[in-house]
Amino acid sequence: MARLPNDEWLQAAKGCAIGSSRRIRHKHERTEALTVGNTEDRWWAYCQRCKSGAVEMKSHVMLGTSAPLTSTKLTHPTDALPLRLLKAYEQQHIASFLAKKNMDMSYLTGIPVTWSPSRQRLLLDTPSGLMGRDTTERSEQKWLTYDHQHWITDRMDATLSDVLLVEDCFSWAKVSYACPHVSVFCTLGTLIHDALFLHLLQHNKRVYSFYDGDYAGWTGAQRNQTRLRGAGLTDGTNYTVMCAPQDLDPKDMSIAAIQQHVQRLLAIQ
């Protein structure tokens, strides 16, 4: 098949939205026989009449424009690669995404991190199970649990008497990095699962909710307070709810601010 010269189709293909195509006239043909299209990584063209076509790969690929149809599949992705093996533009995409979330790869030290191009998800292989975070910001489900886990932690050490509860995995990773002297559990939302509650009871922990500074976070923390106090997992009447500052998640705070917040929280006895 002969290749179409770029000057006969490329400009028209660039005029298409990503994921779309259209028909145009090719040279002096009587009908719109030439189809041109635009995908995330290439522009393409094919003429039905002269049976010729062309593909032009993009040098800078825009990622995260839409969530793939496979984004919410709960099977383990088979194409996940360590970040160091990704293409340069993919690594840049991940770094930019993390920065927008006030995160950095240094906070994920010790956690195997990969990325699935087909799912457009950053995968954290935590000790409690595989977690996947959408990097397009277009998926209806930001986080997915692939192993039916109900909480996340890497600090099951019973000698650590203080426990912090956070809502999502990024907050868990950043608070764990900032405060290695406490156990940090991610409750995957604002509700303590019964299995986690049993674990806390068995180890006689002192538990503090460090949830997001919004209505859902405060409501969940208040609910936790009632349940934890009834089980003797707080320091009695002096226990106080202290979520993140208004409209912030723990991951939005600086390392120093997290440490100061936790220090104040643990001082309430």
Sine and cosine of phi, psi and omega as CSV:
sin_phi,cos_phi,sin_psi,cos_psi,sin_omega,cos_omega
0.00,0.00,0.78,-0.62,0.00,-1.00
-0.94,0.35,0.53,-0.85,0.02,-1.00
-1.00,-0.03,0.74,-0.68,0.05,-1.00
-0.95,0.32,0.70,-0.71,0.11,-0.99
-0.89,0.45,0.62,-0.78,-0.06,-1.00
-0.86,0.51,-0.53,0.85,-0.06,-1.00
-0.95,0.32,-0.12,0.99,0.01,-1.00
-1.00,-0.08,-0.18,0.98,-0.12,-0.99
-0.48,-0.87,-0.45,0.89,-0.20,-0.98
-0.88,0.47,-0.68,0.74,-0.02,-1.00
-0.88,0.48,-0.62,0.78,0.02,-1.00
-0.93,0.38,-0.61,0.79,0.02,-1.00
-0.91,0.41,-0.62,0.78,0.01,-1.00
-0.92,0.39,-0.34,0.94,0.05,-1.00
-0.98,0.18,-0.13,0.99,0.03,-1.00
-1.00,0.10,0.57,-0.82,0.12,-0.99
-0.93,0.35,0.44,-0.90,0.02,-1.00
-0.86,0.50,0.77,-0.64,0.00,-1.00
1.00,-0.02,0.05,1.00,-0.04,-1.00
-0.86,-0.52,0.20,-0.98,0.05,-1.00
-0.54,-0.84,0.22,-0.98,0.06,-1.00
-0.40,-0.92,0.31,-0.95,0.03,-1.00
-0.99,-0.17,0.62,-0.78,0.05,-1.00
-0.66,-0.75,0.24,-0.97,0.09,-1.00
-0.98,0.21,0.66,-0.75,0.03,-1.00
-0.96,-0.29,0.92,-0.39,-0.03,-1.00
0.84,0.55,-0.85,-0.53,-0.10,-1.00
-0.96,-0.28,0.36,0.93,0.00,-1.00
-0.93,0.37,0.51,-0.86,-0.11,-0.99
-0.98,0.22,-0.40,0.92,-0.04,-1.00
-0.87,-0.50,0.25,-0.97,0.03,-1.00
-0.99,0.12,0.98,0.18,-0.11,-0.99
-1.00,-0.06,-0.22,0.98,-0.04,-1.00
-1.00,-0.09,0.85,-0.52,0.04,-1.00
-0.98,-0.22,0.78,-0.63,0.05,-1.00
-0.85,-0.52,0.49,-0.87,-0.04,-1.00
-0.51,-0.86,0.22,-0.98,-0.06,-1.00
-0.69,-0.72,0.86,-0.51,0.11,-0.99
-0.89,-0.45,-0.02,-1.00,-0.09,-1.00
-0.90,0.44,-0.49,0.87,-0.09,-1.00
-0.88,-0.48,-0.01,1.00,-0.05,-1.00
-0.35,-0.94,0.33,-0.94,0.23,-0.97
-0.94,-0.34,0.53,-0.85,-0.06,-1.00
-0.57,-0.82,0.29,-0.96,0.01,-1.00
-0.44,-0.90,0.53,-0.85,0.10,-1.00
-0.48,-0.88,0.75,-0.66,-0.01,-1.00
-0.97,-0.26,0.87,-0.49,-0.01,-1.00
-0.92,0.40,-0.50,0.86,-0.10,-0.99
-0.99,0.16,-0.76,0.65,-0.04,-1.00
-0.99,-0.12,0.04,1.00,0.09,-1.00
0.82,0.58,0.68,0.74,0.05,-1.00
-0.80,-0.61,0.40,-0.92,-0.04,-1.00
-0.42,-0.91,-0.05,-1.00,-0.01,-1.00
-0.25,-0.97,0.42,-0.91,0.08,-1.00
-0.71,-0.71,0.70,-0.71,0.07,-1.00
-0.81,-0.59,0.90,-0.43,-0.02,-1.00
-0.98,0.22,0.56,-0.83,0.02,-1.00
-0.99,0.11,0.65,-0.76,0.01,-1.00
-0.99,0.15,-0.46,0.89,0.04,-1.00
-0.80,-0.61,0.93,-0.38,-0.10,-1.00
-1.00,-0.08,0.75,-0.66,0.09,-1.00
-1.00,0.09,0.89,-0.45,0.02,-1.00
-0.97,-0.23,0.36,-0.93,0.10,-0.99
0.98,0.18,0.32,0.95,-0.02,-1.00
-0.98,0.22,-0.42,0.91,0.04,-1.00
-0.38,-0.92,0.40,-0.92,0.02,-1.00
-0.99,0.12,0.75,-0.66,0.03,-1.00
-0.89,0.46,0.39,-0.92,0.04,-1.00
-0.88,0.48,-0.44,0.90,-0.02,-1.00
-1.00,0.05,0.05,1.00,-0.13,-0.99
-0.81,0.58,-0.63,0.78,-0.12,-0.99
-0.98,-0.18,0.20,0.98,0.09,-1.00
-0.89,0.45,0.63,-0.78,-0.09,-1.00
-0.99,-0.17,0.12,0.99,0.14,-0.99
-0.98,0.18,0.44,-0.90,0.04,-1.00
-0.91,0.41,0.79,-0.62,0.05,-1.00
-0.87,0.49,0.65,-0.76,-0.03,-1.00
-0.99,-0.15,-0.10,1.00,-0.05,-1.00
-0.94,-0.33,0.23,0.97,-0.06,-1.00
-0.93,0.37,0.70,-0.72,-0.01,-1.00
-0.79,-0.61,0.54,-0.84,0.14,-0.99
-0.86,0.52,0.51,-0.86,-0.10,-1.00
-0.86,0.50,-0.52,0.85,-0.03,-1.00
-0.93,0.37,-0.32,0.95,-0.01,-1.00
-0.99,-0.11,-0.04,1.00,0.01,-1.00
-0.97,0.24,0.33,-0.94,0.10,-0.99
-0.92,0.39,0.35,-0.94,-0.10,-1.00
-0.85,0.53,-0.68,0.74,-0.04,-1.00
-0.94,0.34,-0.47,0.88,0.06,-1.00
-0.95,0.32,-0.66,0.75,0.06,-1.00
-0.88,0.47,-0.64,0.77,0.03,-1.00
-0.90,0.43,-0.64,0.77,0.04,-1.00
-0.87,0.50,-0.73,0.69,-0.01,-1.00
-0.91,0.42,-0.70,0.72,-0.01,-1.00
-0.88,0.47,-0.67,0.74,0.02,-1.00
-0.91,0.42,-0.67,0.75,0.01,-1.00
-0.88,0.48,-0.73,0.69,0.00,-1.00
-0.89,0.46,-0.66,0.75,-0.01,-1.00
-0.88,0.47,-0.63,0.78,0.02,-1.00
-0.91,0.42,-0.40,0.92,0.02,-1.00
-0.99,-0.11,0.22,0.98,-0.04,-1.00
0.85,0.53,0.58,0.82,0.00,-1.00
-0.88,-0.47,0.25,-0.97,0.03,-1.00
-0.52,-0.86,0.48,-0.88,-0.01,-1.00
-0.87,0.49,-0.43,0.90,0.00,-1.00
-0.89,0.46,-0.48,0.88,0.01,-1.00
-0.96,0.28,-0.25,0.97,-0.03,-1.00
-0.97,-0.22,0.26,0.97,0.01,-1.00
-0.84,0.54,0.75,-0.66,0.00,-1.00
1.00,-0.05,-0.17,0.99,0.03,-1.00
-0.95,-0.31,0.88,-0.48,0.06,-1.00
-0.87,0.50,0.84,-0.54,-0.04,-1.00
-0.87,-0.49,0.77,-0.64,0.05,-1.00
-0.73,-0.69,0.08,-1.00,0.02,-1.00
-0.66,-0.75,0.70,-0.71,0.01,-1.00
-0.97,-0.23,0.92,-0.38,0.04,-1.00
-0.89,0.46,-0.60,0.80,-0.05,-1.00
-0.95,0.31,-0.51,0.86,0.01,-1.00
-0.99,-0.13,-0.28,0.96,-0.09,-1.00
0.83,0.56,0.72,0.69,-0.02,-1.00
-0.77,-0.63,0.66,-0.76,0.14,-0.99
-1.00,0.08,0.81,-0.59,-0.12,-0.99
-0.95,-0.32,0.81,-0.59,0.04,-1.00
-0.93,-0.36,0.90,-0.43,-0.02,-1.00
-1.00,0.02,0.98,0.19,-0.07,-1.00
-0.98,0.21,0.31,-0.95,0.06,-1.00
-0.86,0.50,-0.37,0.93,-0.03,-1.00
-1.00,-0.07,-0.13,0.99,-0.02,-1.00
0.63,-0.78,0.22,-0.98,-0.05,-1.00
-0.99,0.17,0.75,-0.66,0.05,-1.00
-0.88,-0.47,0.57,-0.82,0.01,-1.00
-0.77,-0.64,0.81,-0.58,0.00,-1.00
-0.95,-0.31,0.84,-0.55,0.06,-1.00
-0.87,0.49,0.74,-0.67,0.01,-1.00
-0.95,-0.31,0.07,1.00,0.03,-1.00
-1.00,0.00,-0.35,0.94,-0.11,-0.99
0.89,0.45,0.37,0.93,0.01,-1.00
-0.88,-0.47,-0.16,0.99,-0.03,-1.00
-0.98,0.18,0.58,-0.82,0.04,-1.00
-0.94,0.34,-0.31,0.95,0.01,-1.00
-0.87,-0.50,0.96,-0.29,-0.02,-1.00
-0.89,0.45,-0.78,0.62,-0.04,-1.00
-0.92,-0.38,0.59,-0.80,0.13,-0.99
-0.82,-0.57,0.63,-0.78,0.14,-0.99
-0.98,-0.22,0.82,-0.58,-0.08,-1.00
-0.99,-0.14,-0.16,0.99,-0.08,-1.00
-0.81,-0.58,0.42,0.91,0.08,-1.00
0.87,0.49,0.44,0.90,0.01,-1.00
-0.97,0.25,0.45,-0.89,-0.02,-1.00
-0.92,-0.40,-0.15,0.99,0.11,-0.99
-0.37,-0.93,0.23,-0.97,-0.01,-1.00
-0.78,-0.63,0.71,-0.71,0.14,-0.99
-0.30,-0.95,0.36,-0.93,0.19,-0.98
-0.80,-0.60,0.22,0.97,-0.02,-1.00
-0.82,-0.57,0.99,0.14,0.03,-1.00
-1.00,-0.03,0.13,0.99,-0.07,-1.00
-0.88,0.47,0.90,-0.44,-0.05,-1.00
-0.95,0.32,-0.25,0.97,-0.01,-1.00
-0.98,0.21,-0.25,0.97,0.06,-1.00
-1.00,0.02,0.94,-0.35,-0.16,-0.99
-0.99,0.12,-0.33,0.94,-0.06,-1.00
-0.98,-0.20,0.72,-0.69,-0.02,-1.00
-0.82,-0.57,0.72,-0.69,0.12,-0.99
-0.94,-0.33,0.69,-0.73,0.08,-1.00
-0.95,-0.30,0.78,-0.63,0.09,-1.00
-0.81,-0.58,0.21,-0.98,-0.14,-0.99
-1.00,0.02,-0.64,0.77,-0.13,-0.99
-0.77,-0.64,0.20,-0.98,-0.15,-0.99
-0.93,0.38,-0.57,0.82,0.03,-1.00
-0.92,0.40,-0.67,0.74,0.07,-1.00
-0.89,0.46,-0.66,0.75,0.03,-1.00
-0.85,0.53,-0.74,0.67,-0.03,-1.00
-0.91,0.43,-0.68,0.73,-0.07,-1.00
-0.95,0.30,-0.65,0.76,0.02,-1.00
-0.93,0.37,-0.62,0.78,0.06,-1.00
-0.88,0.48,-0.65,0.76,0.03,-1.00
-0.90,0.43,-0.67,0.74,-0.07,-1.00
-0.97,0.26,-0.50,0.86,-0.14,-0.99
-0.76,-0.65,0.95,0.30,-0.04,-1.00
-0.94,0.35,-0.15,0.99,-0.04,-1.00
-1.00,0.05,-0.03,1.00,0.03,-1.00
-0.80,-0.60,0.34,-0.94,0.11,-0.99
-1.00,0.05,0.77,-0.64,0.01,-1.00
-0.91,-0.41,0.82,-0.57,0.02,-1.00
-0.90,-0.43,0.71,-0.71,0.14,-0.99
-0.99,-0.13,0.86,-0.51,-0.05,-1.00
-1.00,0.01,0.08,1.00,0.04,-1.00
0.80,0.60,0.79,0.61,-0.08,-1.00
0.79,-0.61,-0.31,-0.95,-0.07,-1.00
-0.92,-0.38,0.47,0.88,0.01,-1.00
-0.76,-0.66,0.79,-0.61,0.05,-1.00
-0.98,0.22,0.89,-0.45,0.03,-1.00
-0.91,0.41,0.51,-0.86,-0.05,-1.00
-0.85,0.53,-0.59,0.81,0.00,-1.00
-0.91,0.41,-0.64,0.77,0.06,-1.00
-0.93,0.36,-0.66,0.75,0.01,-1.00
-0.86,0.51,-0.66,0.75,0.04,-1.00
-0.90,0.44,-0.67,0.74,0.02,-1.00
-0.87,0.49,-0.68,0.73,0.01,-1.00
-0.91,0.42,-0.63,0.78,0.05,-1.00
-0.89,0.47,-0.68,0.73,-0.06,-1.00
-0.91,0.42,-0.46,0.89,-0.04,-1.00
-0.96,-0.27,0.11,0.99,0.12,-0.99
0.77,0.64,0.80,0.60,-0.03,-1.00
-1.00,0.08,0.33,-0.94,0.27,-0.96
-0.99,-0.15,0.84,-0.55,-0.21,-0.98
-0.89,-0.46,0.71,-0.71,-0.01,-1.00
-0.76,-0.65,0.72,-0.69,0.03,-1.00
-1.00,0.02,0.85,-0.52,0.04,-1.00
-0.88,-0.47,0.91,0.42,-0.09,-1.00
-1.00,0.03,0.04,-1.00,-0.01,-1.00
-0.91,0.41,0.48,-0.88,-0.03,-1.00
-1.00,0.07,0.85,0.52,0.06,-1.00
-0.67,-0.74,-0.02,-1.00,-0.07,-1.00
-0.85,0.52,-0.71,0.71,-0.02,-1.00
-0.89,0.45,-0.65,0.76,-0.01,-1.00
-0.91,0.41,-0.73,0.69,0.00,-1.00
-0.91,0.41,-0.65,0.76,0.02,-1.00
-0.89,0.45,-0.70,0.72,0.02,-1.00
-0.90,0.43,-0.65,0.76,0.00,-1.00
-0.91,0.41,-0.63,0.77,0.05,-1.00
-0.90,0.44,-0.66,0.75,0.04,-1.00
-0.90,0.44,-0.67,0.74,0.06,-1.00
-0.87,0.49,-0.66,0.75,-0.04,-1.00
-0.84,0.54,-0.73,0.69,-0.01,-1.00
-0.88,0.47,-0.70,0.71,-0.05,-1.00
-0.95,0.32,-0.66,0.75,-0.04,-1.00
-0.94,0.35,-0.64,0.77,0.02,-1.00
-0.89,0.45,-0.65,0.76,0.01,-1.00
-0.89,0.45,-0.46,0.89,-0.01,-1.00
-1.00,-0.09,0.03,1.00,0.01,-1.00
0.97,0.23,0.39,0.92,-0.05,-1.00
-0.99,-0.15,0.26,0.97,0.11,-0.99
-0.78,-0.62,0.02,-1.00,0.01,-1.00
-1.00,-0.06,0.69,0.72,0.14,-0.99
0.95,0.30,-0.61,-0.79,-0.16,-0.99
-0.95,0.32,-0.26,0.97,-0.03,-1.00
-1.00,0.07,-0.06,1.00,-0.01,-1.00
-0.91,0.42,0.75,-0.66,-0.03,-1.00
-0.78,-0.63,0.65,-0.76,0.07,-1.00
-0.97,0.25,0.79,-0.61,0.04,-1.00
-0.68,-0.74,1.00,0.01,0.07,-1.00
-0.98,0.18,0.03,-1.00,0.09,-1.00
-0.88,0.47,0.34,-0.94,0.04,-1.00
-0.82,0.58,0.38,-0.92,-0.05,-1.00
-0.74,0.67,0.79,-0.62,0.08,-1.00
0.93,0.38,0.26,0.96,0.06,-1.00
-0.88,-0.47,0.53,-0.85,0.22,-0.98
-1.00,-0.06,0.33,-0.95,0.11,-0.99
-0.81,0.59,-0.61,0.80,-0.01,-1.00
-0.92,0.39,-0.30,0.95,0.03,-1.00
-0.99,0.15,-0.20,0.98,-0.04,-1.00
-1.00,0.03,0.44,-0.90,0.08,-1.00
-0.95,0.32,0.28,-0.96,0.02,-1.00
-0.86,0.51,-0.68,0.73,0.00,-1.00
-0.90,0.44,-0.65,0.76,0.00,-1.00
-0.92,0.40,-0.61,0.79,0.06,-1.00
-0.88,0.47,-0.73,0.69,-0.03,-1.00
-0.89,0.46,-0.66,0.75,0.03,-1.00
-0.91,0.41,-0.67,0.74,0.01,-1.00
-0.88,0.47,-0.73,0.69,-0.02,-1.00
-0.91,0.41,-0.62,0.78,0.03,-1.00
-0.87,0.49,-0.68,0.73,0.05,-1.00
-0.91,0.40,-0.64,0.77,-0.02,-1.00
-0.89,0.45,-0.71,0.70,-0.03,-1.00
-0.96,0.28,-0.31,0.95,0.01,-1.00
-0.98,0.22,-0.20,0.98,0.00,-1.00
-0.99,0.14,0.99,-0.16,-0.03,-1.00
-0.68,-0.74,0.00,0.00,0.00,0.00
